[in-house]
Amino acid sequence: MSNRFGGRFSPGTRAQPALPPTPRHPHEGRPKWITLAATPFLLGAFFQGPAGMVTDLAAFGLVASGMWMTREGLVAQATFEARRIAKRPAIPRKLFGGVLAGLGLGLGAAEPGVWAEAGLIGAAGLALHQISFGLDPWRDKTAAGVDSFQQDRAQRMIDEAEGHLEQMRAAITRTGDRRLEARVAMFDASVRHLFDRVRDNPGGLSSARRYLGVYLMGARDATMRFADLYALTQDQKARADYESFLDDLEKDFIARADRLLDGDRDALDIEMSVLRDRLAREGLTGAATRVDPADRPALQSAEAQTLDDLLRTPFPGQKVPRD
């Protein structure tokens, strides 16, 4: 049975709306190289006695675990920095990753009689880790004029919506179809785009509440029913209907996110117009201080005359020569 493949330029393919790129930390790829550098612990463990093998395996495991946690910390930091309003990560992953890596290095260098030197090597590894990857965010990012109560309420609503998305991903995995999983992942990215807009503008939660609650719960229930049906029957018509349903719902979520962004633009326009009016009343706007080109020579000559008068004015205590 032939399979139909579609792409961006294939006829009949729906154009997907553009989403903001996923934030990435510039050092996100470094931890894997450090893990590779620790492979001598893993390879050399099988050429030693039982105690040495366990020690080297534990050293490699600690370093690898520390680098995995460090990478997770870099991902969390990139997401934190990309948002205008965000809470600091609940777990300082980069700090814990540095501690695990330092313990792994110290354990790998430990020998009878050189425990102090092994401890210094571990401490040096922790210090180098902090220098290379930096510290975790320790303070929340807030914006002026944003109520903390509204922000907390919006975050609780987003956390609940995250649970609906997790259930959708778990349900579509039961179908065993990679293309369907990729399609749900695209819908997931669209919903997270709305999450970011709500985080930046918690006051717009009232207009997005139905999307984060009723609509997303409906999408979850539809996905679970479709996954159960498709896993048994492989019904292509049901699959087409489900993908069309996701297309329509995805457009609605992105449109709502764009309207929240337009609300921020409207607020900015209002603030700028109020400031312009206030400056105009005080005669400080560009229109109030603009000089007519015909009057510019006279103004320049007046400025030059004023400068000459200032140069002729004696300083306090200065004697003025008499003619």
C-alpha positions in Angstrom: 0.0 0.0 0.0 1.5 3.3 -1.1 1.9 6.1 1.4 1.2 9.7 0.7 3.8 12.2 1.7 3.3 15.9 2.0 5.6 18.8 2.5 5.7 22.5 2.6 5.5 22.9 -1.2 3.2 19.9 -1.9 -0.1 20.6 -3.5 -3.1 20.6 -1.1 -0.9 21.1 1.9 -2.2 23.5 4.5 0.1 26.4 5.3 1.0 26.3 8.9 1.1 29.6 10.8 4.5 30.9 11.8 5.4 30.5 15.4 8.3 32.1 17.3 11.5 30.0 17.4 12.2 27.9 20.4 14.7 29.7 22.6 18.1 28.0 22.8 21.0 28.7 25.1 24.3 29.3 23.2 26.1 26.8 25.5 23.5 24.1 25.3 25.8 21.8 23.3 28.8 22.0 25.7 27.7 19.4 28.3 27.8 16.5 25.8 31.4 17.2 25.1 32.2 17.1 28.8 30.4 13.8 29.0 32.5 12.4 26.1 35.6 13.7 27.9 34.7 11.5 30.9 34.5 8.3 28.9 37.9 7.2 30.0 36.3 6.5 33.4 33.8 4.2 31.7 36.3 2.4 29.4 39.0 2.0 32.0 36.5 0.6 34.6 36.5 -2.9 32.9 40.3 -3.3 33.2 40.4 -3.0 37.0 39.4 -4.9 40.1 35.9 -4.8 41.5 36.6 -1.8 43.7 38.2 0.2 40.9 35.5 -0.8 38.4 32.7 0.4 40.8 34.6 3.6 41.5 35.2 4.5 37.9 31.6 3.6 36.9 30.3 5.8 39.7 32.6 8.6 38.6 31.4 8.5 35.0 27.7 8.2 36.2 28.1 11.3 38.4 29.7 13.3 35.6 27.1 12.2 33.0 24.3 13.0 35.4 25.7 16.4 36.2 26.0 17.3 32.6 22.5 16.1 31.9 21.2 18.3 34.7 23.4 21.2 33.5 21.8 21.0 30.0 18.4 21.0 31.6 19.4 24.1 33.5 20.6 25.8 30.3 17.3 25.0 28.6 15.4 26.4 31.6 17.6 29.5 31.6 17.0 30.2 27.9 13.2 29.9 28.4 13.5 32.2 31.4 15.4 34.9 29.6 13.2 34.7 26.5 10.1 35.7 28.6 9.3 39.2 29.7 7.7 37.9 32.9 8.8 34.6 34.4 9.5 32.9 37.7 12.9 31.6 38.4 13.4 27.8 38.1 12.3 26.0 41.1 15.4 23.8 41.1 18.9 25.3 40.5 19.8 22.6 37.9 23.1 24.1 36.9 24.3 24.3 40.5 23.4 20.7 41.2 24.9 19.7 37.9 28.2 21.3 38.9 28.1 19.6 42.3 27.6 16.2 40.7 30.3 16.8 38.1 32.7 17.9 40.8 31.9 14.8 42.9 32.5 12.6 39.8 35.9 14.1 39.1 36.9 13.9 42.8 35.8 10.3 42.9 37.6 9.4 39.7 40.8 10.9 41.0 40.5 9.4 44.5 43.3 7.0 45.6 44.4 5.8 49.0 46.4 8.5 50.7 45.5 11.3 48.3 41.9 12.2 49.4 42.8 15.8 50.0 44.1 16.2 46.4 41.0 14.4 45.0 38.8 16.9 47.0 40.8 19.8 45.5 40.2 18.4 42.0 36.5 18.1 42.6 36.4 21.7 44.0 38.3 22.9 40.9 35.8 21.1 38.6 32.9 22.8 40.4 34.5 26.2 40.1 35.3 25.7 36.4 31.7 24.5 35.8 30.3 27.7 37.3 32.7 29.8 35.3 31.8 28.0 32.1 28.0 27.8 32.5 27.2 30.6 34.9 24.7 30.7 37.7 21.0 29.8 37.7 18.5 32.6 37.7 17.8 33.5 41.3 15.1 36.2 41.0 11.8 36.3 39.3 11.3 38.6 36.3 8.4 41.0 36.8 7.2 44.0 34.8 5.9 47.3 36.1 2.2 47.5 36.5 1.6 43.7 36.6 -0.3 42.4 39.6 1.4 39.5 41.3 -2.0 38.0 42.1 -3.0 38.0 38.5 0.4 36.5 37.5 0.0 33.7 40.0 -3.6 33.0 38.8 -2.4 32.9 35.2 0.4 30.5 36.1 -2.0 28.2 37.9 -4.2 28.1 34.8 -1.2 27.4 32.6 -0.1 24.6 34.8 -3.5 23.0 34.5 -3.4 23.4 30.7 0.1 21.8 30.7 -1.6 18.7 32.2 -4.1 18.6 29.3 -1.3 18.8 26.8 0.6 16.0 28.5 -2.4 13.8 28.3 -2.8 14.6 24.6 0.8 13.6 23.9 0.4 10.4 25.9 -2.8 9.5 24.1 -1.4 10.0 20.5 1.6 7.9 21.3 -0.6 4.9 21.6 -1.3 5.1 17.8 2.4 4.4 17.0 2.2 6.9 14.1 5.1 9.3 14.0 3.4 11.8 11.7 0.4 12.1 14.1 2.8 12.6 17.0 4.6 15.3 15.0 1.2 17.0 14.2 0.2 17.0 17.9 3.7 18.4 18.7 3.0 21.3 16.3 -0.3 21.9 18.0 1.5 21.8 21.3 3.9 24.6 20.2 0.9 26.7 19.1 -0.7 26.4 22.5 2.6 27.2 24.2 2.7 30.4 22.1 -0.6 31.4 23.8 1.0 30.4 27.2 3.8 32.9 26.6 1.3 35.7 25.7 -0.7 35.1 28.8 2.5 35.1 31.0 3.4 38.5 29.4 -0.1 39.9 29.8 -1.8 38.2 32.8 -4.6 40.7 32.5 -5.7 39.0 29.3 -6.4 35.7 31.2 -10.1 36.4 31.2 -10.2 36.4 27.3 -8.0 33.3 27.1 -9.6 31.3 29.9 -11.9 29.3 27.6 -8.9 28.4 25.4 -6.8 27.2 28.3 -9.7 25.4 29.9 -12.8 24.3 27.8 -11.2 24.2 24.4 -8.0 22.5 25.5 -10.0 19.9 27.5 -12.1 19.3 24.4 -9.0 18.8 22.3 -7.7 16.3 24.9 -10.9 14.3 25.0 -11.0 14.2 21.2 -7.4 13.1 21.0 -8.0 10.3 23.5 -11.1 9.0 21.6 -9.3 9.3 18.2 -6.3 7.4 19.5 -8.4 4.5 20.8 -10.3 4.3 17.5 -7.3 4.7 15.2 -5.2 2.1 17.1 -8.0 -0.5 16.4 -9.3 0.4 13.0 -6.7 2.6 11.2 -9.6 4.6 9.8 -8.2 7.1 7.4 -11.3 9.2 7.3 -11.2 9.6 11.1 -7.5 10.6 10.8 -8.3 13.2 8.2 -11.1 14.6 10.3 -8.8 14.7 13.3 -6.0 16.5 11.5 -8.5 19.0 10.1 -9.8 19.6 13.6 -6.3 20.3 14.9 -5.7 22.7 12.0 -8.8 24.8 12.8 -8.2 24.7 16.5 -4.5 25.7 16.0 -5.5 28.7 14.0 -7.9 29.8 16.7 -5.2 29.5 19.4 -2.7 31.5 17.4 -5.3 34.1 16.6 -6.1 34.5 20.3 -2.4 34.9 21.1 -2.1 37.6 18.4 -5.0 39.5 19.8 -3.4 39.5 23.2 -0.2 40.9 21.5 -2.4 43.5 19.7 -3.7 44.5 23.2 -0.2 45.2 24.3 0.3 47.3 21.2 -2.9 49.2 21.9 -1.8 49.9 25.4 1.6 51.2 24.1 -0.2 53.4 21.6 -2.4 54.9 24.4 0.6 55.6 26.6 2.5 57.2 23.8 -0.5 59.4 22.8 -1.0 60.5 26.4 2.7 61.4 26.7 2.6 63.3 23.4 -0.4 65.3 24.5 1.3 66.2 27.8 4.5 67.3 26.1 2.5 69.3 23.6 0.8 71.2 26.4 4.3 72.0 27.8 5.6 73.0 24.4 8.3 70.2 24.3 7.3 68.1 21.4 9.1 68.0 18.1 6.3 69.9 16.4 6.4 72.7 19.0 10.2 73.2 18.8 10.6 72.7 15.0 12.3 75.7 13.4 11.2 77.2 10.1 14.1 77.1 7.5 13.5 80.7 6.8 14.2 81.6 10.4 17.3 79.4 10.8 19.9 82.1 9.7 18.6 84.6 12.2 18.6 82.0 14.9 22.2 81.0 14.2 23.3 84.7 14.2 21.5 85.2 17.6 23.3 82.1 19.0 26.7 83.4 17.7 26.0 86.8 19.3 25.1 85.1 22.6 28.3 83.1 22.5 30.4 86.3 21.9 28.7 87.9 24.9 29.5 84.9 27.1 33.2 85.1 26.0 33.4 88.7 26.9 31.9 88.2 30.3 34.7 88.1 32.9 35.0 85.4 35.5 34.5 86.3 39.2 37.7 87.9 40.4 39.1 88.4 36.9 40.4 91.9 36.1 39.0 93.5 33.0 41.7 95.4 31.0 40.9 99.1 30.3 41.3 100.6 26.9 
